[in-house]
Amino acid sequence: MAFLLFFAMNRLICHLCVNLVVYRRL
């Protein structure tokens, strides 16, 4: 269970980072 939560949080953080990079490029 903890591993799944960690994986979900990691994925969410990666998604936010990607959105930030895309927003900066615009």
C-alpha positions in Angstrom: 0.0 0.0 0.0 2.8 2.5 0.9 4.6 1.6 -2.3 1.4 2.4 -4.4 1.0 5.7 -2.6 4.6 6.6 -3.2 4.3 5.7 -6.9 1.2 7.8 -7.2 2.8 10.8 -5.5 5.9 10.5 -7.7 3.8 10.4 -10.8 1.8 13.5 -9.7 5.0 15.4 -9.0 6.5 14.4 -12.4 3.2 15.6 -14.0 3.4 19.0 -12.2 7.1 19.4 -13.2 6.3 18.7 -16.9 3.4 21.2 -16.8 5.7 23.8 -15.3 8.4 23.2 -18.0 5.7 23.5 -20.8 4.3 26.6 -19.2 7.7 28.2 -19.1 8.3 27.5 -22.8 5.1 29.2 -23.8 
